[in-house]
Structure formats: structure tokens, C-alpha cells
Amino acid sequence: MSGLVLDASMALSWLLRDESNARADAVLVQLEAAPAHAPQVWPLEVSNALWVAERRGRIQEFQVRQGLEDILALPVSVEMSEPARVFREILLLARRHGLSVYDATYLDLAARLGLPLATLDDNLARAARESGVELV
């Protein structure tokens, strides 16, 4: 399988101008050649972060709508997790690395698919290195 696992922090850096950076821009270019995978929590996290940014006046409603259209146009496959996997393996992974269960879903997916993880989250990146998961 080719591609990468994309987390919400990376996607949000493309949508929130004050969070943009060269590393995230390079990942966006990579998506032209290889698809991304994300856990089922990804669209919820991205949507919620944009809604919070709108409520706080960082962006306007039209920017949220346009950003979500841009995200929907990307080659991102959202992978579902069985509840038993979340309750058992992913919760243990979160506990082991001091992550939220949400962040542990990204780490779990990258490990299961054998793909590098694209994240701007320092704690998630640390956990990936500790787990032997490659980072983009």
C-alpha cells in the first residue's frame, strides 16, 4: 500500500493561514502522487477545529465552507475502526504513549497500514518515533 496517514493538524495547517508551514505544503504536494488515509475521527476533528476557529473570529464562515470543499477534493480515504479495536488496542496505545484516544487512532492506522504519518503534533510525532512509525 502506498501513501501516508494524514492527521488533522496537518490538514488544518492548509486551511488556517496562521498555521501554514513549508513541511505541510510539501505533504500537500505529495498527495498529488499518492493517496492519504485517515481514521474515522479525522473529518470530525477537522470540522470541529474549523468551527472553533470561526467562533473565535480567526476565520469567516465562507472560509470554512471553502476549506471543507478543498479538503473533500483531496484523495483521502477515511478508514473505519471496529468499536472493539478502539476499546481494546487503541485505548491501550493511547495509555502507553500518553495520547488522546483520537490521536492514538492516527498512530494505530499508520502502524497497521505500514505507512508514514503526516502530523504537526509534537506528542503524536514522539509516539510515532517510539513505535517505529515513520514520519513524513
PyMOL commands that set and color helices and strands:
alter all, ss='L'
color gray80, all
select helices_A, chain A and resi 8-15+17-19+22-30+42-55+61-72+83-97+101-113+122-131
alter helices_A, ss='H'
color red, helices_A
select strands_A, chain A and resi 4-6+36-39+76-79+117-118
alter strands_A, ss='S'
color yellow, strands_A
deselect
rebuild
show_as cartoon
